[in-house]
């Protein structure tokens, strides 16, 4: 996957029991962030940073969506515990992670942490890959969204 590519379409279950369809988001920017695991320190920091700045994303016309291989029940518990206002998608088979070519980290032992910004036309506008800078994903994507809105 590279900037300018059409984002692969998908539908996945959320922690709230709904199904998220990327195609239904056309006309809005989408922040699609892949993270390793619910309720781990880095993933919690990242999710809470997105939560704390969620209004900024809404003001920029963006939808925020988190993805991991955890179950719908795990996502529901994680979202309730940390009051997350955005959907968490259950990619239990890892198919979406493969489709978006999200690499594994730490010698292939952990699922990677990669954030994609998909523009209102469904094209990839930005890719940020960093395991160590979990909260950097939030600030970087906001910068990109500001540029798209200008």
PyMOL CGO cylinders between C-alpha atoms (Angstrom):
from pymol import cmd
from pymol.cgo import CYLINDER

trace = [
    CYLINDER, 0.00, 0.00, 0.00, 1.21, 3.46, -0.82, 0.3, 1, 1, 1, 1, 1, 1,
    CYLINDER, 1.21, 3.46, -0.82, -0.08, 7.01, -0.79, 0.3, 1, 1, 1, 1, 1, 1,
    CYLINDER, -0.08, 7.01, -0.79, -2.48, 7.57, -3.68, 0.3, 1, 1, 1, 1, 1, 1,
    CYLINDER, -2.48, 7.57, -3.68, -3.70, 3.95, -3.76, 0.3, 1, 1, 1, 1, 1, 1,
    CYLINDER, -3.70, 3.95, -3.76, -7.42, 3.30, -3.53, 0.3, 1, 1, 1, 1, 1, 1,
    CYLINDER, -7.42, 3.30, -3.53, -8.09, 2.06, 0.01, 0.3, 1, 1, 1, 1, 1, 1,
    CYLINDER, -8.09, 2.06, 0.01, -9.35, -1.53, -0.06, 0.3, 1, 1, 1, 1, 1, 1,
    CYLINDER, -9.35, -1.53, -0.06, -13.00, -1.70, 0.86, 0.3, 1, 1, 1, 1, 1, 1,
    CYLINDER, -13.00, -1.70, 0.86, -14.08, -3.84, 3.83, 0.3, 1, 1, 1, 1, 1, 1,
    CYLINDER, -14.08, -3.84, 3.83, -16.81, -4.57, 6.33, 0.3, 1, 1, 1, 1, 1, 1,
    CYLINDER, -16.81, -4.57, 6.33, -15.98, -5.72, 9.87, 0.3, 1, 1, 1, 1, 1, 1,
    CYLINDER, -15.98, -5.72, 9.87, -17.88, -6.15, 13.14, 0.3, 1, 1, 1, 1, 1, 1,
    CYLINDER, -17.88, -6.15, 13.14, -17.46, -3.56, 15.87, 0.3, 1, 1, 1, 1, 1, 1,
    CYLINDER, -17.46, -3.56, 15.87, -17.29, -3.96, 19.62, 0.3, 1, 1, 1, 1, 1, 1,
    CYLINDER, -17.29, -3.96, 19.62, -20.82, -2.56, 19.84, 0.3, 1, 1, 1, 1, 1, 1,
    CYLINDER, -20.82, -2.56, 19.84, -22.30, -5.30, 17.66, 0.3, 1, 1, 1, 1, 1, 1,
    CYLINDER, -22.30, -5.30, 17.66, -22.66, -3.19, 14.51, 0.3, 1, 1, 1, 1, 1, 1,
    CYLINDER, -22.66, -3.19, 14.51, -20.83, -3.64, 11.23, 0.3, 1, 1, 1, 1, 1, 1,
    CYLINDER, -20.83, -3.64, 11.23, -18.54, -0.92, 9.91, 0.3, 1, 1, 1, 1, 1, 1,
    CYLINDER, -18.54, -0.92, 9.91, -18.49, -0.54, 6.11, 0.3, 1, 1, 1, 1, 1, 1,
    CYLINDER, -18.49, -0.54, 6.11, -15.70, 1.59, 4.67, 0.3, 1, 1, 1, 1, 1, 1,
    CYLINDER, -15.70, 1.59, 4.67, -17.73, 2.25, 1.50, 0.3, 1, 1, 1, 1, 1, 1,
    CYLINDER, -17.73, 2.25, 1.50, -20.38, 4.03, 3.61, 0.3, 1, 1, 1, 1, 1, 1,
    CYLINDER, -20.38, 4.03, 3.61, -17.78, 6.61, 4.68, 0.3, 1, 1, 1, 1, 1, 1,
    CYLINDER, -17.78, 6.61, 4.68, -17.20, 8.11, 1.21, 0.3, 1, 1, 1, 1, 1, 1,
    CYLINDER, -17.20, 8.11, 1.21, -17.29, 11.88, 1.36, 0.3, 1, 1, 1, 1, 1, 1,
    CYLINDER, -17.29, 11.88, 1.36, -15.52, 11.87, 4.75, 0.3, 1, 1, 1, 1, 1, 1,
    CYLINDER, -15.52, 11.87, 4.75, -11.89, 11.35, 5.67, 0.3, 1, 1, 1, 1, 1, 1,
    CYLINDER, -11.89, 11.35, 5.67, -11.24, 8.15, 7.63, 0.3, 1, 1, 1, 1, 1, 1,
    CYLINDER, -11.24, 8.15, 7.63, -8.46, 7.62, 10.16, 0.3, 1, 1, 1, 1, 1, 1,
    CYLINDER, -8.46, 7.62, 10.16, -7.96, 3.85, 10.17, 0.3, 1, 1, 1, 1, 1, 1,
    CYLINDER, -7.96, 3.85, 10.17, -5.50, 2.85, 12.86, 0.3, 1, 1, 1, 1, 1, 1,
    CYLINDER, -5.50, 2.85, 12.86, -4.21, -0.67, 13.38, 0.3, 1, 1, 1, 1, 1, 1,
    CYLINDER, -4.21, -0.67, 13.38, -2.92, -1.48, 16.84, 0.3, 1, 1, 1, 1, 1, 1,
    CYLINDER, -2.92, -1.48, 16.84, -1.54, -4.66, 18.44, 0.3, 1, 1, 1, 1, 1, 1,
    CYLINDER, -1.54, -4.66, 18.44, -3.83, -5.46, 21.38, 0.3, 1, 1, 1, 1, 1, 1,
    CYLINDER, -3.83, -5.46, 21.38, -6.61, -4.10, 23.59, 0.3, 1, 1, 1, 1, 1, 1,
    CYLINDER, -6.61, -4.10, 23.59, -5.69, -2.84, 27.05, 0.3, 1, 1, 1, 1, 1, 1,
    CYLINDER, -5.69, -2.84, 27.05, -1.91, -2.92, 26.67, 0.3, 1, 1, 1, 1, 1, 1,
    CYLINDER, -1.91, -2.92, 26.67, 0.02, 0.21, 27.74, 0.3, 1, 1, 1, 1, 1, 1,
    CYLINDER, 0.02, 0.21, 27.74, 0.91, 1.59, 24.28, 0.3, 1, 1, 1, 1, 1, 1,
    CYLINDER, 0.91, 1.59, 24.28, -2.44, 0.71, 22.74, 0.3, 1, 1, 1, 1, 1, 1,
    CYLINDER, -2.44, 0.71, 22.74, -4.34, 2.24, 25.65, 0.3, 1, 1, 1, 1, 1, 1,
    CYLINDER, -4.34, 2.24, 25.65, -2.27, 5.45, 25.40, 0.3, 1, 1, 1, 1, 1, 1,
    CYLINDER, -2.27, 5.45, 25.40, -2.97, 5.64, 21.67, 0.3, 1, 1, 1, 1, 1, 1,
    CYLINDER, -2.97, 5.64, 21.67, -6.71, 4.97, 22.01, 0.3, 1, 1, 1, 1, 1, 1,
    CYLINDER, -6.71, 4.97, 22.01, -7.03, 7.50, 24.84, 0.3, 1, 1, 1, 1, 1, 1,
    CYLINDER, -7.03, 7.50, 24.84, -5.13, 10.11, 22.81, 0.3, 1, 1, 1, 1, 1, 1,
    CYLINDER, -5.13, 10.11, 22.81, -7.59, 9.61, 19.94, 0.3, 1, 1, 1, 1, 1, 1,
    CYLINDER, -7.59, 9.61, 19.94, -10.43, 9.82, 22.50, 0.3, 1, 1, 1, 1, 1, 1,
    CYLINDER, -10.43, 9.82, 22.50, -9.10, 13.01, 24.10, 0.3, 1, 1, 1, 1, 1, 1,
    CYLINDER, -9.10, 13.01, 24.10, -8.78, 14.72, 20.71, 0.3, 1, 1, 1, 1, 1, 1,
    CYLINDER, -8.78, 14.72, 20.71, -11.83, 13.10, 19.12, 0.3, 1, 1, 1, 1, 1, 1,
    CYLINDER, -11.83, 13.10, 19.12, -13.70, 16.42, 18.80, 0.3, 1, 1, 1, 1, 1, 1,
    CYLINDER, -13.70, 16.42, 18.80, -10.78, 17.78, 16.77, 0.3, 1, 1, 1, 1, 1, 1,
    CYLINDER, -10.78, 17.78, 16.77, -11.15, 14.87, 14.35, 0.3, 1, 1, 1, 1, 1, 1,
    CYLINDER, -11.15, 14.87, 14.35, -14.89, 15.49, 14.07, 0.3, 1, 1, 1, 1, 1, 1,
    CYLINDER, -14.89, 15.49, 14.07, -14.22, 19.19, 13.43, 0.3, 1, 1, 1, 1, 1, 1,
    CYLINDER, -14.22, 19.19, 13.43, -11.85, 18.15, 10.63, 0.3, 1, 1, 1, 1, 1, 1,
    CYLINDER, -11.85, 18.15, 10.63, -14.63, 16.01, 9.11, 0.3, 1, 1, 1, 1, 1, 1,
    CYLINDER, -14.63, 16.01, 9.11, -12.94, 12.71, 9.90, 0.3, 1, 1, 1, 1, 1, 1,
    CYLINDER, -12.94, 12.71, 9.90, -14.12, 9.35, 11.17, 0.3, 1, 1, 1, 1, 1, 1,
    CYLINDER, -14.12, 9.35, 11.17, -11.74, 7.51, 13.56, 0.3, 1, 1, 1, 1, 1, 1,
    CYLINDER, -11.74, 7.51, 13.56, -11.67, 3.70, 13.55, 0.3, 1, 1, 1, 1, 1, 1,
    CYLINDER, -11.67, 3.70, 13.55, -9.36, 1.35, 15.47, 0.3, 1, 1, 1, 1, 1, 1,
    CYLINDER, -9.36, 1.35, 15.47, -8.54, -2.20, 14.30, 0.3, 1, 1, 1, 1, 1, 1,
    CYLINDER, -8.54, -2.20, 14.30, -6.94, -5.15, 16.06, 0.3, 1, 1, 1, 1, 1, 1,
    CYLINDER, -6.94, -5.15, 16.06, -7.32, -8.91, 16.01, 0.3, 1, 1, 1, 1, 1, 1,
    CYLINDER, -7.32, -8.91, 16.01, -9.07, -8.89, 19.39, 0.3, 1, 1, 1, 1, 1, 1,
    CYLINDER, -9.07, -8.89, 19.39, -12.66, -10.16, 19.59, 0.3, 1, 1, 1, 1, 1, 1,
    CYLINDER, -12.66, -10.16, 19.59, -15.78, -8.02, 19.57, 0.3, 1, 1, 1, 1, 1, 1,
    CYLINDER, -15.78, -8.02, 19.57, -16.22, -8.75, 23.30, 0.3, 1, 1, 1, 1, 1, 1,
    CYLINDER, -16.22, -8.75, 23.30, -12.66, -7.61, 24.04, 0.3, 1, 1, 1, 1, 1, 1,
    CYLINDER, -12.66, -7.61, 24.04, -13.25, -4.41, 22.05, 0.3, 1, 1, 1, 1, 1, 1,
    CYLINDER, -13.25, -4.41, 22.05, -16.49, -3.74, 23.88, 0.3, 1, 1, 1, 1, 1, 1,
    CYLINDER, -16.49, -3.74, 23.88, -14.79, -4.08, 27.27, 0.3, 1, 1, 1, 1, 1, 1,
    CYLINDER, -14.79, -4.08, 27.27, -11.81, -1.94, 26.18, 0.3, 1, 1, 1, 1, 1, 1,
    CYLINDER, -11.81, -1.94, 26.18, -14.04, 0.79, 24.72, 0.3, 1, 1, 1, 1, 1, 1,
    CYLINDER, -14.04, 0.79, 24.72, -16.28, 0.91, 27.80, 0.3, 1, 1, 1, 1, 1, 1,
    CYLINDER, -16.28, 0.91, 27.80, -13.36, 0.93, 30.23, 0.3, 1, 1, 1, 1, 1, 1,
    CYLINDER, -13.36, 0.93, 30.23, -11.71, 3.89, 28.47, 0.3, 1, 1, 1, 1, 1, 1,
    CYLINDER, -11.71, 3.89, 28.47, -14.89, 5.63, 27.20, 0.3, 1, 1, 1, 1, 1, 1,
    CYLINDER, -14.89, 5.63, 27.20, -13.84, 5.42, 23.56, 0.3, 1, 1, 1, 1, 1, 1,
    CYLINDER, -13.84, 5.42, 23.56, -16.31, 7.28, 21.31, 0.3, 1, 1, 1, 1, 1, 1,
    CYLINDER, -16.31, 7.28, 21.31, -15.22, 5.62, 18.06, 0.3, 1, 1, 1, 1, 1, 1,
    CYLINDER, -15.22, 5.62, 18.06, -15.62, 2.05, 16.76, 0.3, 1, 1, 1, 1, 1, 1,
    CYLINDER, -15.62, 2.05, 16.76, -13.06, -0.69, 17.29, 0.3, 1, 1, 1, 1, 1, 1,
    CYLINDER, -13.06, -0.69, 17.29, -13.13, -3.33, 14.57, 0.3, 1, 1, 1, 1, 1, 1,
    CYLINDER, -13.13, -3.33, 14.57, -12.57, -7.03, 15.19, 0.3, 1, 1, 1, 1, 1, 1,
    CYLINDER, -12.57, -7.03, 15.19, -10.16, -8.31, 12.51, 0.3, 1, 1, 1, 1, 1, 1,
    CYLINDER, -10.16, -8.31, 12.51, -9.90, -11.71, 14.22, 0.3, 1, 1, 1, 1, 1, 1,
    CYLINDER, -9.90, -11.71, 14.22, -8.63, -13.49, 11.09, 0.3, 1, 1, 1, 1, 1, 1,
    CYLINDER, -8.63, -13.49, 11.09, -6.05, -10.80, 10.33, 0.3, 1, 1, 1, 1, 1, 1,
    CYLINDER, -6.05, -10.80, 10.33, -7.41, -10.52, 6.78, 0.3, 1, 1, 1, 1, 1, 1,
    CYLINDER, -7.41, -10.52, 6.78, -7.77, -6.71, 6.88, 0.3, 1, 1, 1, 1, 1, 1,
    CYLINDER, -7.77, -6.71, 6.88, -4.28, -6.34, 8.33, 0.3, 1, 1, 1, 1, 1, 1,
    CYLINDER, -4.28, -6.34, 8.33, -2.97, -8.39, 5.39, 0.3, 1, 1, 1, 1, 1, 1,
    CYLINDER, -2.97, -8.39, 5.39, -5.08, -6.48, 2.88, 0.3, 1, 1, 1, 1, 1, 1,
    CYLINDER, -5.08, -6.48, 2.88, -3.60, -3.18, 4.12, 0.3, 1, 1, 1, 1, 1, 1,
    CYLINDER, -3.60, -3.18, 4.12, -0.11, -4.73, 4.25, 0.3, 1, 1, 1, 1, 1, 1,
    CYLINDER, -0.11, -4.73, 4.25, 0.43, -3.84, 7.91, 0.3, 1, 1, 1, 1, 1, 1,
    CYLINDER, 0.43, -3.84, 7.91, 3.82, -5.34, 8.85, 0.3, 1, 1, 1, 1, 1, 1,
    CYLINDER, 3.82, -5.34, 8.85, 4.52, -7.26, 12.01, 0.3, 1, 1, 1, 1, 1, 1,
    CYLINDER, 4.52, -7.26, 12.01, 6.88, -5.65, 14.54, 0.3, 1, 1, 1, 1, 1, 1,
    CYLINDER, 6.88, -5.65, 14.54, 9.56, -6.76, 16.99, 0.3, 1, 1, 1, 1, 1, 1,
    CYLINDER, 9.56, -6.76, 16.99, 11.04, -9.58, 14.91, 0.3, 1, 1, 1, 1, 1, 1,
    CYLINDER, 11.04, -9.58, 14.91, 7.58, -10.53, 13.67, 0.3, 1, 1, 1, 1, 1, 1,
    CYLINDER, 7.58, -10.53, 13.67, 6.27, -11.29, 17.16, 0.3, 1, 1, 1, 1, 1, 1,
    CYLINDER, 6.27, -11.29, 17.16, 3.66, -8.52, 17.42, 0.3, 1, 1, 1, 1, 1, 1,
    CYLINDER, 3.66, -8.52, 17.42, 1.07, -7.10, 15.06, 0.3, 1, 1, 1, 1, 1, 1,
    CYLINDER, 1.07, -7.10, 15.06, 2.25, -3.69, 13.85, 0.3, 1, 1, 1, 1, 1, 1,
    CYLINDER, 2.25, -3.69, 13.85, 0.95, -0.23, 14.69, 0.3, 1, 1, 1, 1, 1, 1,
    CYLINDER, 0.95, -0.23, 14.69, 0.11, 1.63, 11.48, 0.3, 1, 1, 1, 1, 1, 1,
    CYLINDER, 0.11, 1.63, 11.48, -2.29, 4.50, 10.86, 0.3, 1, 1, 1, 1, 1, 1,
    CYLINDER, -2.29, 4.50, 10.86, -3.82, 5.29, 7.48, 0.3, 1, 1, 1, 1, 1, 1,
    CYLINDER, -3.82, 5.29, 7.48, -5.59, 8.50, 6.53, 0.3, 1, 1, 1, 1, 1, 1,
    CYLINDER, -5.59, 8.50, 6.53, -8.08, 7.81, 3.77, 0.3, 1, 1, 1, 1, 1, 1,
    CYLINDER, -8.08, 7.81, 3.77, -9.37, 10.89, 1.97, 0.3, 1, 1, 1, 1, 1, 1,
    CYLINDER, -9.37, 10.89, 1.97, -13.00, 11.62, 1.13, 0.3, 1, 1, 1, 1, 1, 1,
    CYLINDER, -13.00, 11.62, 1.13, -12.54, 9.95, -2.28, 0.3, 1, 1, 1, 1, 1, 1,
    CYLINDER, -12.54, 9.95, -2.28, -11.34, 6.70, -0.71, 0.3, 1, 1, 1, 1, 1, 1,
    CYLINDER, -11.34, 6.70, -0.71, -7.64, 7.13, -1.53, 0.3, 1, 1, 1, 1, 1, 1,
    CYLINDER, -7.64, 7.13, -1.53, -4.82, 6.70, 0.92, 0.3, 1, 1, 1, 1, 1, 1,
    CYLINDER, -4.82, 6.70, 0.92, -3.51, 10.17, 1.77, 0.3, 1, 1, 1, 1, 1, 1,
    CYLINDER, -3.51, 10.17, 1.77, -1.04, 9.22, 4.53, 0.3, 1, 1, 1, 1, 1, 1,
    CYLINDER, -1.04, 9.22, 4.53, 0.57, 6.20, 6.19, 0.3, 1, 1, 1, 1, 1, 1,
    CYLINDER, 0.57, 6.20, 6.19, 2.34, 6.35, 9.55, 0.3, 1, 1, 1, 1, 1, 1,
    CYLINDER, 2.34, 6.35, 9.55, 4.14, 3.27, 10.87, 0.3, 1, 1, 1, 1, 1, 1,
    CYLINDER, 4.14, 3.27, 10.87, 5.58, 3.47, 14.39, 0.3, 1, 1, 1, 1, 1, 1,
    CYLINDER, 5.58, 3.47, 14.39, 5.46, 1.03, 17.28, 0.3, 1, 1, 1, 1, 1, 1,
    CYLINDER, 5.46, 1.03, 17.28, 7.24, 3.30, 19.75, 0.3, 1, 1, 1, 1, 1, 1,
    CYLINDER, 7.24, 3.30, 19.75, 5.39, 6.55, 19.09, 0.3, 1, 1, 1, 1, 1, 1,
    CYLINDER, 5.39, 6.55, 19.09, 1.86, 5.40, 19.88, 0.3, 1, 1, 1, 1, 1, 1,
    CYLINDER, 1.86, 5.40, 19.88, 0.48, 8.87, 20.61, 0.3, 1, 1, 1, 1, 1, 1,
    CYLINDER, 0.48, 8.87, 20.61, 2.40, 10.39, 17.66, 0.3, 1, 1, 1, 1, 1, 1,
    CYLINDER, 2.40, 10.39, 17.66, -0.17, 8.70, 15.42, 0.3, 1, 1, 1, 1, 1, 1,
    CYLINDER, -0.17, 8.70, 15.42, -2.76, 11.17, 16.69, 0.3, 1, 1, 1, 1, 1, 1,
    CYLINDER, -2.76, 11.17, 16.69, -0.79, 14.38, 16.15, 0.3, 1, 1, 1, 1, 1, 1,
    CYLINDER, -0.79, 14.38, 16.15, 0.53, 13.29, 12.74, 0.3, 1, 1, 1, 1, 1, 1,
    CYLINDER, 0.53, 13.29, 12.74, -2.90, 12.38, 11.41, 0.3, 1, 1, 1, 1, 1, 1,
    CYLINDER, -2.90, 12.38, 11.41, -4.38, 15.67, 12.59, 0.3, 1, 1, 1, 1, 1, 1,
    CYLINDER, -4.38, 15.67, 12.59, -1.68, 17.54, 10.63, 0.3, 1, 1, 1, 1, 1, 1,
    CYLINDER, -1.68, 17.54, 10.63, -2.54, 15.55, 7.50, 0.3, 1, 1, 1, 1, 1, 1,
    CYLINDER, -2.54, 15.55, 7.50, -6.28, 16.12, 7.96, 0.3, 1, 1, 1, 1, 1, 1,
    CYLINDER, -6.28, 16.12, 7.96, -5.72, 19.86, 8.31, 0.3, 1, 1, 1, 1, 1, 1,
    CYLINDER, -5.72, 19.86, 8.31, -3.89, 19.77, 4.98, 0.3, 1, 1, 1, 1, 1, 1,
    CYLINDER, -3.89, 19.77, 4.98, -6.72, 17.85, 3.32, 0.3, 1, 1, 1, 1, 1, 1,
    CYLINDER, -6.72, 17.85, 3.32, -9.27, 20.34, 4.64, 0.3, 1, 1, 1, 1, 1, 1,
    CYLINDER, -9.27, 20.34, 4.64, -7.33, 23.37, 3.35, 0.3, 1, 1, 1, 1, 1, 1,
]
cmd.load_cgo(trace, "trace")
